Amino acid sequence: MAQRALADAMKLMVNAMAQEAVSRLLTGKHKKLGEAEKMN
């Protein structure tokens, strides 16, 4: 039972980390685009 709960917690953590990484990549691209536009 404890192992299953731990596995579920790991899945949630991995999913949260993946979502955060994706959102960071997306916001990072937008920031870079904005900076490039300011330079021009």
C-alpha positions in Angstrom: 0.0 0.0 0.0 2.8 2.4 0.9 4.7 1.6 -2.3 1.6 2.4 -4.4 1.0 5.7 -2.6 4.7 6.5 -3.2 4.4 5.6 -6.9 1.4 7.8 -7.3 3.2 10.7 -5.5 6.1 10.3 -7.9 3.8 10.4 -10.9 2.2 13.6 -9.7 5.7 15.1 -9.1 6.9 14.2 -12.5 3.8 15.5 -14.2 4.1 18.8 -12.3 7.7 19.1 -13.1 7.1 18.4 -16.8 4.3 21.0 -16.9 6.4 23.6 -15.2 9.3 22.9 -17.6 7.0 23.3 -20.6 5.5 26.5 -19.3 9.0 27.8 -18.6 10.1 27.0 -22.2 7.0 28.7 -23.6 7.4 31.8 -21.5 11.2 31.9 -22.2 10.5 31.8 -26.0 8.0 34.7 -25.6 10.5 36.7 -23.6 13.2 36.2 -26.2 10.9 37.2 -29.0 9.9 40.3 -27.0 13.6 41.2 -26.5 14.4 40.7 -30.1 11.5 43.0 -31.1 12.8 45.7 -28.8 16.3 45.5 -30.3 14.8 46.0 -33.8 
